[in-house]
Amino acid sequence: MKSFAITPASEADIPELIDLLGVLFSIEQDFTPDPDKQRRGLVKLLASPAGHIAIARDPASRAVGMATAQLVISTAEGAPSAWIEDVVVREDWRGKGLGRALLDAVLDWARSQGAVRAQLLADLDNAPALAFYDKLEWQPTQLGARRLMLDKA
């Protein structure tokens, strides 16, 4: 029996989503928690028809995990592809199937939108996350992520 529920997030969930992103960005080397930026991003993602946020709640309705997905058009696939981001589960909820259920929720949404592939990025120093994705048979690629900041927003 599951002791959590996963639903699409709404604007009312933003404070708890910001808190979860703080947990995630505290362990990722490329990002720093910034509640104002996270709020702006979440508002835009929730308003986008090409985006989806799944939130997991415990029996007391406390947010204990989240995952996001956004669609892009893949010229390699000739179809939409889903970028999966912001997969985070509170430490006391890890190992209970919640991460897999969150991924299933965003992947189901992506499939319903016509996506034929999903990809994600994981911090190379986050051994538990890498082991989790390996266990779920996410395949490593030969592509290396690069970034360029376009402005200070």
C-alpha positions in Angstrom: 0.0 0.0 0.0 1.4 3.4 -1.0 1.7 5.9 1.7 1.9 8.9 -0.7 -0.1 10.5 -3.4 1.2 12.0 -6.6 -0.8 14.8 -8.4 -0.1 17.6 -10.8 1.2 20.6 -9.0 -0.7 23.9 -8.9 0.2 27.5 -8.0 -0.9 26.8 -4.5 1.9 24.3 -4.2 4.7 26.8 -5.1 5.9 27.5 -1.5 6.4 23.8 -0.9 8.0 23.3 -4.4 10.5 26.1 -3.6 11.4 24.3 -0.4 11.9 21.0 -2.3 14.1 22.8 -4.9 16.1 24.2 -2.0 16.9 20.6 -1.0 17.9 19.7 -4.5 19.9 22.8 -5.3 21.8 22.4 -2.0 23.3 19.1 -3.2 23.9 20.0 -6.9 27.1 21.8 -7.6 25.8 23.8 -10.6 22.9 25.5 -8.9 22.2 27.6 -5.8 18.9 27.9 -4.0 17.3 31.3 -4.8 13.6 31.3 -3.8 12.8 34.3 -6.0 14.2 32.7 -9.1 12.6 29.4 -8.2 9.2 31.1 -7.8 9.5 32.8 -11.2 10.5 29.5 -12.9 7.7 27.5 -11.2 5.1 30.1 -12.2 6.2 30.0 -15.8 6.4 26.2 -15.9 2.9 25.8 -14.4 1.6 28.3 -17.0 3.3 26.5 -20.0 1.3 23.9 -21.9 4.7 22.3 -22.6 5.5 21.8 -19.0 4.4 19.6 -16.1 5.2 19.4 -12.4 4.3 16.3 -10.4 4.2 16.7 -6.6 4.2 13.9 -4.0 2.5 14.3 -0.7 2.6 12.1 2.4 -0.5 11.1 4.4 -0.4 14.5 6.3 -0.4 16.3 2.9 3.2 17.5 3.3 5.1 17.8 0.0 7.8 15.1 0.1 9.0 15.0 -3.6 8.7 16.5 -7.0 9.7 16.1 -10.6 9.3 18.3 -13.6 9.1 17.7 -17.4 9.2 20.0 -20.3 8.7 19.3 -24.0 11.2 20.2 -26.8 11.1 19.2 -30.4 13.8 16.7 -31.2 15.2 16.8 -34.8 16.9 13.5 -34.1 13.5 11.9 -33.4 11.3 14.0 -35.5 8.9 14.3 -32.5 8.7 15.8 -29.1 11.2 14.8 -26.4 10.9 15.4 -22.7 13.5 17.1 -20.5 13.1 15.7 -17.0 14.4 18.0 -14.2 14.1 18.8 -10.6 13.7 15.2 -9.4 13.9 15.4 -5.6 12.6 13.3 -2.7 13.1 14.3 0.9 15.8 12.2 2.5 13.4 10.5 5.0 11.2 9.3 2.0 14.0 7.9 -0.2 14.0 4.2 -0.8 10.2 3.9 -0.6 9.4 3.9 -4.4 8.6 7.6 -4.4 11.3 8.6 -6.9 10.2 6.0 -9.4 6.6 7.0 -9.0 7.4 10.6 -9.6 9.3 9.7 -12.8 6.5 7.5 -13.9 4.1 10.4 -13.5 6.1 12.9 -15.6 6.9 10.2 -18.2 3.2 9.3 -18.5 2.4 13.0 -19.0 5.2 13.2 -21.6 3.9 10.2 -23.5 0.4 11.6 -23.5 1.9 14.7 -25.2 3.5 12.7 -27.9 7.0 12.5 -26.6 9.1 9.6 -27.8 12.2 10.1 -25.8 13.1 11.5 -22.4 16.4 12.7 -21.1 17.7 14.1 -17.8 20.8 15.6 -16.3 22.3 14.4 -13.0 25.1 15.9 -11.0 28.1 13.6 -11.7 29.1 13.8 -8.0 25.7 12.6 -6.8 26.4 8.9 -6.6 23.0 8.0 -5.1 21.1 9.7 -7.9 23.3 8.1 -10.5 22.8 4.7 -9.0 19.0 5.4 -8.8 18.9 6.2 -12.6 21.0 3.2 -13.4 18.6 0.9 -11.4 15.7 2.3 -13.5 17.7 1.6 -16.7 18.3 5.2 -17.8 21.1 5.0 -20.3 24.2 7.2 -20.1 25.0 9.0 -23.4 28.1 10.4 -24.9 26.7 13.9 -24.8 28.2 16.3 -22.2 26.2 19.2 -20.9 27.5 22.7 -21.4 25.9 26.0 -20.4 26.2 29.7 -21.1 24.5 32.3 -19.0 22.7 34.8 -21.3 21.9 37.4 -18.6 21.7 37.8 -14.9 17.9 37.2 -14.6 
